[in-house]
Each structure stands twice: as C-alpha cells, then as structure tokens.
Amino acid sequence: MIAVSIIIVYLLLIALGLFFIGYFFLRLISSIISNHYGAPYVPLEDELVECMLSMAQLHPGDVVYDLGCGDGRILFRAVADHQVIARGYEISYYPYLLCRLRMLGNPRLARQMTVERKDFFTSNISDARAVLLYQHPDVLKKLATKLRTELQPGSCIVSARYPLPGWKPEQEDTSGKYPLYMYRVGSAG
C-alpha cells in the first residue's frame, strides 16, 4: 500500500512539473509573440475598464472591438453592462487562452462575443461603433491610419494610457492610474 502511495505521489509530481513547464513555455512563447507585434500582455484594472466603457457611451446592440483583448475583461464587462456585441483580437497565446477559458466559464455572456487569435491589422473593423485600446505608442502610430480609414464617422475610440498620434481627443480622463483618451472619428483633429 505504501509503494502504491509513493508511486501516485511521484506521478502527481511529474504531472505537476510537466504542467508548470508547459505553462512557462506558453508564457515565454506568448511574450515573444507579443514583443514582436509591439505590446506585452498587461491587464487593466476594473476601474479603468469601467471608465473606458463609460467614455465610449455604448448602447445595447452596438458593435464593440477590443484590439489586443488579452483575457477579455473589457469584452466581458461591455457585454454584461451594456448588452453590446463584443469582438476581440489577441495574437498572443497565453492571454487568448485565458479569454477562451473565461468564455467557457460564462456561456451566457460568451454568446455575445467573438474572440479570434489573429493580428488585428489584417482584420476588418468597419462595423465598429466603438474601439477600445490599451496599446504601446508604436502600435498606436501604425493603428491610427487604420482607424481613420476603416471606421465610420461618429465611431468612438478610447485609448488607455497613451494618446493616438495625430488625433485630438474629444475627452480625457486623468482620474485613474492611467489617462484615458476618447476620440470620435470624423471630428476635428
């Protein structure tokens, strides 16, 4: 009986070790991919997410995008609080898998969401009513033209921490950990 217990403990330790090796390998690969595409996975605090969604002035049925959606926290909150259709793109494996696991754990909200592991620069976002971002300034510089050409006039963009180069914000909020910038497509600036 003791021998069986020792074997079980040994196998559990091997399984646990393999799990952690896999986890750290996944995080390493995700980090490399994120750095290649321009921004690491850094989740936003709930109060910033709430403020971003408030600034976007969402209405039920609006189509909302989170470009670089990470674990999906903005998408989940948008669907839960504003009954929108939420779409997200995440290129990095680790946060994408976190988001998919959250979707499995909350199928009611997940029905209103689409999340793809895909480069958002190659995706069509022209149906967006609002685009929410937490991206590095280098990514925002490349993204500014895409947003200006693809989004319909009146569409809202909310960027956390960094402003969109060449755009004049319609509204700014500096009350949280990071400043938030709200832009409207087609407005002066």
Backbone as CSV, one residue per row, in Angstrom:
resi,resn,N_x,N_y,N_z,CA_x,CA_y,CA_z,C_x,C_y,C_z
1,MET,0.817,-1.199,0.000,0.000,0.000,0.000,0.862,1.265,0.000
2,ILE,1.955,1.240,0.759,2.855,2.393,0.813,3.519,2.595,-0.546
3,ALA,3.878,1.512,-1.208,4.522,1.602,-2.517,3.577,2.252,-3.528
4,VAL,2.299,1.891,-3.492,1.309,2.480,-4.412,1.163,3.967,-4.130
5,SER,1.122,4.339,-2.861,1.013,5.756,-2.482,2.219,6.542,-2.974
6,ILE,3.406,5.964,-2.839,4.624,6.630,-3.299,4.586,6.806,-4.813
7,ILE,4.146,5.798,-5.526,4.049,5.877,-6.994,3.044,6.955,-7.400
8,ILE,1.912,7.020,-6.725,0.898,8.033,-7.045,1.443,9.438,-6.796
9,VAL,2.100,9.627,-5.665,2.692,10.934,-5.355,3.750,11.284,-6.397
10,TYR,4.574,10.323,-6.761,5.614,10.537,-7.761,4.987,10.946,-9.106
11,LEU,3.943,10.243,-9.534,3.280,10.566,-10.800,2.613,11.946,-10.743
12,LEU,2.031,12.277,-9.599,1.433,13.606,-9.444,2.494,14.699,-9.534
13,LEU,3.646,14.461,-8.922,4.728,15.444,-9.002,5.238,15.602,-10.430
14,ILE,5.331,14.513,-11.158,5.738,14.577,-12.569,4.701,15.367,-13.371
15,ALA,3.412,15.065,-13.151,2.344,15.774,-13.867,2.373,17.265,-13.534
16,LEU,2.565,17.579,-12.269,2.632,18.976,-11.843,3.835,19.674,-12.486
17,GLY,4.964,18.991,-12.510,6.154,19.546,-13.158,5.933,19.777,-14.641
18,LEU,5.303,18.822,-15.324,5.004,18.989,-16.748,4.040,20.156,-16.973
19,PHE,3.071,20.296,-16.075,2.124,21.411,-16.183,2.870,22.744,-16.104
20,PHE,3.745,22.883,-15.100,4.467,24.144,-14.942,5.445,24.395,-16.078
21,ILE,6.079,23.361,-16.580,6.962,23.522,-17.738,6.153,24.012,-18.931
22,GLY,4.997,23.393,-19.163,4.114,23.810,-20.254,3.625,25.237,-20.070
23,TYR,3.243,25.569,-18.843,2.754,26.912,-18.543,3.841,27.956,-18.825
24,PHE,5.048,27.732,-18.329,6.113,28.700,-18.537,6.547,28.773,-19.996
25,PHE,6.497,27.636,-20.696,6.809,27.633,-22.129,5.764,28.464,-22.885
26,LEU,4.485,28.278,-22.549,3.412,29.043,-23.178,3.578,30.539,-22.904
27,ARG,3.913,30.894,-21.663,4.131,32.305,-21.322,5.328,32.876,-22.094
28,LEU,6.396,32.082,-22.238,7.574,32.536,-22.969,7.232,32.788,-24.436
29,ILE,6.574,31.824,-25.071,6.184,31.975,-26.480,5.259,33.181,-26.642
30,SER,4.293,33.326,-25.728,3.373,34.457,-25.779,4.115,35.776,-25.651
31,SER,5.084,35.824,-24.766,5.862,37.040,-24.574,6.650,37.395,-25.832
32,ILE,7.232,36.406,-26.462,7.988,36.637,-27.703,7.064,37.156,-28.794
33,ILE,5.893,36.535,-28.944,4.930,36.973,-29.954,4.464,38.393,-29.653
34,SER,4.125,38.649,-28.384,3.663,39.991,-28.001,4.725,41.041,-28.295
35,ASN,5.965,40.763,-27.935,7.034,41.725,-28.181,7.269,41.942,-29.664
36,HIS,7.121,40.887,-30.459,7.279,41.023,-31.910,6.204,41.936,-32.490
37,TYR,4.965,41.780,-32.011,3.866,42.582,-32.533,3.730,43.930,-31.838
38,GLY,4.466,44.171,-30.761,4.529,45.506,-30.228,4.075,45.761,-28.816
39,ALA,3.349,44.862,-28.156,2.862,45.179,-26.816,2.734,43.916,-25.972
40,PRO,3.226,43.960,-24.750,3.075,42.806,-23.860,1.662,42.747,-23.273
41,TYR,1.319,41.615,-22.707,0.027,41.435,-22.049,0.082,42.081,-20.668
42,VAL,-0.674,43.161,-20.498,-0.777,43.851,-19.211,-2.261,44.144,-18.988
43,PRO,-2.916,43.409,-18.085,-4.350,43.623,-17.867,-4.638,44.972,-17.210
44,LEU,-5.748,45.571,-17.600,-6.193,46.825,-16.996,-7.004,46.555,-15.737
45,GLU,-6.939,47.478,-14.798,-7.728,47.380,-13.578,-9.205,47.618,-13.894
46,ASP,-10.078,47.051,-13.068,-11.521,47.146,-13.284,-12.022,48.581,-13.373
47,GLU,-11.498,49.469,-12.533,-11.988,50.852,-12.553,-11.653,51.553,-13.866
48,LEU,-10.502,51.220,-14.474,-10.159,51.787,-15.783,-11.065,51.224,-16.874
49,VAL,-11.357,49.934,-16.785,-12.265,49.307,-17.755,-13.629,49.983,-17.679
50,GLU,-14.149,50.173,-16.480,-15.446,50.840,-16.302,-15.432,52.235,-16.914
51,CYS,-14.378,52.977,-16.659,-14.280,54.338,-17.171,-14.188,54.350,-18.701
52,MET,-13.425,53.421,-19.269,-13.324,53.330,-20.733,-14.694,53.075,-21.351
53,LEU,-15.435,52.145,-20.763,-16.755,51.818,-21.297,-17.719,52.989,-21.141
54,SER,-17.607,53.704,-20.054,-18.445,54.888,-19.847,-18.125,55.961,-20.889
55,MET,-16.840,56.180,-21.142,-16.432,57.175,-22.134,-16.911,56.818,-23.536
56,ALA,-17.015,55.536,-23.828,-17.438,55.087,-25.157,-18.923,55.311,-25.406
57,GLN,-19.705,55.586,-24.361,-21.137,55.870,-24.493,-21.853,54.785,-25.303
58,LEU,-21.755,53.558,-24.818,-22.300,52.404,-25.522,-23.809,52.270,-25.340
59,HIS,-24.423,51.672,-26.349,-25.854,51.381,-26.323,-26.053,49.902,-26.649
60,PRO,-27.134,49.285,-26.155,-27.389,47.880,-26.475,-27.372,47.649,-27.992
61,GLY,-26.684,46.587,-28.388,-26.598,46.232,-29.801,-25.418,46.832,-30.537
62,ASP,-24.724,47.796,-29.923,-23.528,48.364,-30.558,-22.486,47.267,-30.751
63,VAL,-21.685,47.414,-31.799,-20.564,46.504,-32.035,-19.313,47.167,-31.467
64,VAL,-18.664,46.461,-30.545,-17.501,46.988,-29.842,-16.310,46.074,-30.074
65,TYR,-15.173,46.656,-30.406,-13.944,45.894,-30.610,-12.940,46.232,-29.520
66,ASP,-12.204,45.211,-29.101,-11.033,45.403,-28.249,-9.872,44.817,-29.031
67,LEU,-8.984,45.681,-29.501,-7.845,45.252,-30.310,-6.676,44.958,-29.384
68,GLY,-6.362,43.675,-29.269,-5.400,43.212,-28.271,-6.157,42.961,-26.983
69,CYS,-7.171,42.109,-27.066,-8.151,41.970,-25.977,-7.642,41.227,-24.752
70,GLY,-6.443,40.660,-24.810,-5.903,39.979,-23.632,-6.836,38.900,-23.124
71,ASP,-7.161,38.950,-21.836,-8.019,37.930,-21.227,-9.505,38.223,-21.413
72,GLY,-9.837,39.274,-22.143,-11.229,39.557,-22.488,-11.994,40.375,-21.469
73,ARG,-11.327,40.905,-20.457,-12.047,41.599,-19.378,-12.874,42.776,-19.880
74,ILE,-12.382,43.518,-20.868,-13.164,44.644,-21.405,-14.386,44.120,-22.146
75,LEU,-14.207,43.069,-22.927,-15.321,42.499,-23.682,-16.413,41.968,-22.761
76,PHE,-16.004,41.225,-21.731,-16.987,40.675,-20.796,-17.769,41.791,-20.106
77,ARG,-17.070,42.822,-19.677,-17.736,43.927,-18.978,-18.669,44.671,-19.920
78,ALA,-18.238,44.862,-21.179,-19.075,45.559,-22.162,-20.378,44.795,-22.413
79,VAL,-20.275,43.486,-22.550,-21.469,42.666,-22.783,-22.361,42.663,-21.545
80,ALA,-21.764,42.459,-20.372,-22.547,42.370,-19.138,-23.247,43.682,-18.801
81,ASP,-22.541,44.795,-18.941,-23.089,46.078,-18.502,-23.843,46.851,-19.582
82,HIS,-23.533,46.584,-20.860,-24.099,47.410,-21.929,-24.825,46.610,-23.018
83,GLN,-24.861,45.280,-22.900,-25.561,44.412,-23.850,-25.143,44.684,-25.303
84,VAL,-23.841,44.782,-25.512,-23.294,45.029,-26.840,-22.886,43.709,-27.500
85,ILE,-22.510,43.801,-28.747,-21.885,42.690,-29.467,-20.388,42.974,-29.401
86,ALA,-19.648,42.108,-28.752,-18.231,42.363,-28.484,-17.350,41.467,-29.341
87,ARG,-16.326,42.081,-29.935,-15.378,41.345,-30.768,-13.964,41.702,-30.323
88,GLY,-13.135,40.683,-30.240,-11.770,40.918,-29.809,-10.766,40.153,-30.641
89,TYR,-9.569,40.718,-30.715,-8.442,40.073,-31.378,-7.277,40.039,-30.408
90,GLU,-6.648,38.889,-30.322,-5.471,38.731,-29.470,-4.508,37.801,-30.186
91,ILE,-3.306,38.248,-30.428,-2.318,37.464,-31.174,-1.534,36.511,-30.277
92,SER,-1.404,36.839,-29.006,-0.573,36.060,-28.096,-1.354,34.891,-27.495
93,TYR,-0.699,33.734,-27.424,-1.381,32.507,-26.992,-1.918,32.554,-25.567
94,TYR,-1.094,32.963,-24.623,-1.478,32.881,-23.217,-2.727,33.698,-22.895
95,PRO,-2.760,35.005,-23.203,-3.984,35.750,-22.889,-5.183,35.277,-23.710
96,TYR,-4.929,34.848,-24.946,-6.023,34.327,-25.770,-6.649,33.094,-25.098
97,LEU,-5.813,32.191,-24.610,-6.344,31.003,-23.925,-7.072,31.376,-22.641
98,LEU,-6.570,32.355,-21.907,-7.282,32.834,-20.723,-8.674,33.337,-21.095
99,CYS,-8.751,34.086,-22.167,-10.033,34.616,-22.614,-10.987,33.489,-23.010
100,ARG,-10.476,32.520,-23.757,-11.324,31.390,-24.184,-11.808,30.595,-22.968
101,LEU,-10.965,30.425,-21.960,-11.398,29.740,-20.733,-12.489,30.529,-20.019
102,ARG,-12.338,31.851,-19.968,-13.383,32.691,-19.361,-14.682,32.569,-20.141
103,MET,-14.591,32.460,-21.459,-15.793,32.305,-22.281,-16.482,30.976,-21.979
104,LEU,-15.689,29.925,-21.805,-16.270,28.624,-21.446,-16.957,28.691,-20.093
105,GLY,-16.400,29.461,-19.182,-16.960,29.582,-17.842,-18.177,30.481,-17.759
106,ASN,-18.428,31.271,-18.804,-19.583,32.162,-18.807,-20.256,32.158,-20.177
107,PRO,-20.939,31.056,-20.502,-21.518,30.928,-21.841,-22.604,31.961,-22.152
108,ARG,-23.286,32.467,-21.127,-24.343,33.462,-21.371,-23.744,34.732,-21.993
109,LEU,-22.653,35.217,-21.430,-22.007,36.403,-21.987,-21.249,36.066,-23.272
110,ALA,-20.660,34.888,-23.322,-19.853,34.489,-24.484,-20.675,34.435,-25.768
111,ARG,-21.990,34.246,-25.653,-22.843,34.230,-26.857,-22.810,35.558,-27.596
112,GLN,-22.515,36.633,-26.896,-22.465,37.961,-27.499,-21.042,38.365,-27.879
113,MET,-20.108,37.404,-27.804,-18.700,37.710,-28.030,-18.099,36.846,-29.131
114,THR,-17.151,37.433,-29.828,-16.307,36.708,-30.769,-14.876,37.105,-30.463
115,VAL,-14.025,36.127,-30.231,-12.614,36.405,-29.964,-11.788,35.522,-30.884
116,GLU,-10.865,36.143,-31.586,-10.008,35.410,-32.514,-8.545,35.643,-32.168
117,ARG,-7.747,34.589,-32.343,-6.297,34.724,-32.205,-5.776,35.112,-33.575
118,LYS,-5.693,36.414,-33.753,-5.428,36.960,-35.078,-4.813,38.351,-34.947
119,ASP,-4.041,38.742,-35.922,-3.456,40.074,-35.990,-4.552,41.072,-36.373
120,PHE,-4.839,42.037,-35.514,-5.929,42.965,-35.801,-5.634,43.902,-36.962
121,PHE,-4.375,44.042,-37.347,-4.059,44.879,-38.500,-4.610,44.293,-39.790
122,THR,-4.824,42.978,-39.826,-5.344,42.326,-41.033,-6.847,42.079,-40.945
123,SER,-7.491,42.602,-39.925,-8.913,42.362,-39.695,-9.734,43.583,-40.080
124,ASN,-10.933,43.320,-40.558,-11.858,44.388,-40.919,-12.657,44.785,-39.677
125,ILE,-12.578,46.046,-39.299,-13.296,46.527,-38.115,-14.298,47.626,-38.498
126,SER,-14.691,47.665,-39.762,-15.519,48.772,-40.249,-16.915,48.815,-39.638
127,ASP,-17.379,47.731,-39.029,-18.714,47.725,-38.419,-18.693,48.201,-36.964
128,ALA,-17.543,48.625,-36.469,-17.408,49.019,-35.068,-18.137,50.324,-34.777
129,ARG,-18.834,50.351,-33.677,-19.388,51.588,-33.116,-18.381,52.182,-32.135
130,ALA,-17.579,51.271,-31.514,-16.545,51.700,-30.581,-15.365,50.743,-30.650
131,VAL,-14.161,51.304,-30.503,-12.932,50.516,-30.457,-12.206,50.901,-29.170
132,LEU,-11.858,49.887,-28.386,-11.184,50.106,-27.116,-9.765,49.571,-27.213
133,LEU,-8.811,50.351,-26.700,-7.402,50.021,-26.890,-6.587,50.219,-25.622
134,TYR,-5.646,49.325,-25.430,-4.555,49.566,-24.489,-3.323,49.027,-25.207
135,GLN,-2.695,49.905,-25.981,-1.594,49.522,-26.842,-0.395,50.427,-26.617
136,HIS,0.747,49.926,-27.007,2.008,50.665,-26.949,1.974,51.799,-27.980
137,PRO,2.662,52.929,-27.712,2.651,54.053,-28.659,3.081,53.690,-30.085
138,ASP,4.050,52.769,-30.243,4.468,52.371,-31.590,3.337,51.681,-32.340
139,VAL,2.559,50.879,-31.633,1.414,50.198,-32.248,0.338,51.224,-32.582
140,LEU,0.093,52.162,-31.670,-0.916,53.191,-31.921,-0.573,54.034,-33.138
141,LYS,0.708,54.283,-33.337,1.142,55.066,-34.503,0.732,54.358,-35.800
142,LYS,0.956,53.046,-35.860,0.563,52.274,-37.043,-0.950,52.119,-37.137
143,LEU,-1.602,52.050,-36.000,-3.038,51.799,-35.948,-3.872,53.032,-36.295
144,ALA,-3.324,54.226,-36.095,-4.070,55.469,-36.307,-4.655,55.561,-37.712
145,THR,-3.884,55.201,-38.719,-4.360,55.265,-40.098,-5.473,54.255,-40.342
146,LYS,-5.318,53.046,-39.830,-6.352,52.013,-39.989,-7.675,52.492,-39.388
147,LEU,-7.606,53.065,-38.209,-8.823,53.528,-37.543,-9.491,54.644,-38.349
148,ARG,-8.696,55.567,-38.832,-9.241,56.707,-39.587,-9.886,56.265,-40.896
149,THR,-9.316,55.263,-41.552,-9.834,54.848,-42.863,-10.943,53.796,-42.772
150,GLU,-10.916,52.935,-41.763,-11.910,51.857,-41.687,-13.172,52.203,-40.917
151,LEU,-13.049,53.027,-39.898,-14.212,53.285,-39.050,-15.133,54.330,-39.666
152,GLN,-16.423,54.168,-39.401,-17.437,55.101,-39.888,-17.375,56.404,-39.090
153,PRO,-17.739,57.529,-39.712,-17.806,58.783,-38.965,-18.722,58.638,-37.745
154,GLY,-18.277,59.195,-36.639,-19.040,59.108,-35.398,-18.627,57.959,-34.511
155,SER,-17.865,56.997,-35.044,-17.392,55.883,-34.225,-16.473,56.413,-33.135
156,CYS,-16.475,55.733,-32.018,-15.726,56.172,-30.842,-14.494,55.279,-30.649
157,ILE,-13.394,55.897,-30.257,-12.168,55.176,-29.925,-11.754,55.627,-28.523
158,VAL,-11.497,54.667,-27.644,-10.998,55.001,-26.312,-9.664,54.284,-26.135
159,SER,-8.642,55.066,-25.849,-7.289,54.537,-25.667,-6.845,54.754,-24.226
160,ALA,-6.348,53.697,-23.623,-5.840,53.772,-22.255,-4.342,54.045,-22.267
161,ARG,-3.939,54.936,-21.418,-2.557,55.280,-21.116,-1.871,56.152,-22.166
162,TYR,-2.010,55.809,-23.446,-1.296,56.537,-24.488,-2.273,57.156,-25.483
163,PRO,-2.002,58.395,-25.914,-2.871,59.024,-26.910,-2.592,58.494,-28.313
164,LEU,-3.572,58.642,-29.188,-3.392,58.287,-30.597,-2.609,59.404,-31.280
165,PRO,-1.468,59.111,-31.865,-0.680,60.152,-32.529,-1.456,60.787,-33.680
166,GLY,-1.453,62.107,-33.719,-2.103,62.831,-34.802,-3.600,63.028,-34.614
167,TRP,-4.156,62.585,-33.504,-5.588,62.737,-33.227,-5.757,63.684,-32.049
168,LYS,-6.836,64.448,-32.078,-7.162,65.327,-30.951,-8.289,64.674,-30.155
169,PRO,-8.051,64.399,-28.864,-9.095,63.753,-28.080,-10.305,64.665,-27.864
170,GLU,-11.472,64.053,-27.938,-12.703,64.770,-27.637,-12.891,64.870,-26.124
171,GLN,-12.334,63.883,-25.426,-12.464,63.847,-23.972,-11.227,63.162,-23.392
172,GLU,-10.794,63.612,-22.217,-9.684,62.991,-21.489,-10.111,62.757,-20.054
173,ASP,-9.623,61.669,-19.481,-9.876,61.390,-18.071,-8.536,61.026,-17.435
174,THR,-8.115,61.819,-16.479,-6.837,61.571,-15.809,-7.035,61.180,-14.348
175,SER,-8.227,60.738,-14.001,-8.524,60.432,-12.597,-8.024,59.064,-12.152
176,GLY,-7.721,58.164,-13.081,-7.302,56.820,-12.717,-5.798,56.636,-12.766
177,LYS,-5.384,55.386,-12.696,-3.964,55.038,-12.729,-3.301,55.533,-14.021
178,TYR,-4.029,55.379,-15.144,-3.541,55.837,-16.445,-4.546,56.820,-17.025
179,PRO,-4.061,57.758,-17.832,-5.013,58.637,-18.513,-5.776,57.860,-19.585
180,LEU,-6.992,58.296,-19.850,-7.820,57.719,-20.904,-8.140,58.818,-21.904
181,TYR,-8.133,58.453,-23.182,-8.381,59.408,-24.248,-9.526,58.888,-25.107
182,MET,-10.538,59.735,-25.338,-11.661,59.363,-26.179,-11.639,60.218,-27.440
183,TYR,-11.750,59.521,-28.567,-11.742,60.178,-29.869,-13.020,59.819,-30.613
184,ARG,-13.428,60.695,-31.508,-14.584,60.438,-32.356,-14.098,60.538,-33.795
185,VAL,-14.354,59.521,-34.595,-13.926,59.510,-35.999,-14.693,60.592,-36.745
186,GLY,-13.958,61.377,-37.504,-14.571,62.423,-38.308,-14.649,63.759,-37.606
187,SER,-14.321,63.808,-36.314,-14.324,65.113,-35.635,-13.015,65.825,-35.928
188,ALA,-12.974,67.109,-35.697,-11.770,67.889,-35.966,-10.591,67.339,-35.189
189,GLY,-9.463,67.291,-35.808,-8.253,66.830,-35.124,-7.584,65.847,-35.886
